Amino acid sequence: MSDLIKSIINASIEVKQQIVKDEQMIRTIEDVVNKITSAFKNGKKVLFCGNGGSAADAQHLAAEFSGRFYKNRAALPAEALHCNTSYLTAVANDYSYDVIYARLVEGTAVEGDVLIGLSTSGNSPNIVKAFEVAREKKVITIGFTGLTGGAMKELSDYLFNVPATDTPRIQESHILIGHIICQLVEEKVFS
């Protein structure tokens, strides 16, 4: 079992080593930090969406902005779109699970807001539809996916397609990238 544990840890490290060597990914992180910082400074909000573990990660990252990361400071307008269970169950029941996020983007997002979608495959229909509506509304889209980017690749203004195909390794890197963004945005907004 010891060898298996070490191999899992090493697999996670290997993905992160690929990310740290990817200059385009590093530039994209910088660009996203600047874009989100600008959005917050201009009174815009950041919305998050995901499914399953990625929903938990979306909620986690939204809380880093609306709560705090390192600094005791004012709250930033960030929210995970899946936290209202009455809304989710009503829309999934009355319409379709595929439109749960698209309807919220349609109803609450405005031009210049940011929508961050987490999907390891990049093909989650509810996130793809939300990104389509976001495009129409001139909402900035940031995709967190696995290797291929899936359908979200073409709909993302900024894409973090983690160089992995194994869901846990992808999600671990999503949190790493998300934490870097949260830390640097906090520093820039509250410098």
Secondary structure, DSSP 8 states (H G I E B T S, - for coil): -HHHHHHHHHHHHHHHHHHHH-HHHHHHHHHHHHHHHHHHHTT--EEEEESTHHHHHHHHHHHHHHT-SSS------EEETT--HHHHHHHHHHT-GGGHHHHHHHHH--TT-EEEEE-SSS--HHHHHHHHHHHHTT-EEEEEE-TT-TTHHHH-SEEEE-S--SHHHHHHHHHHHHHHHHHHHHHHHT-
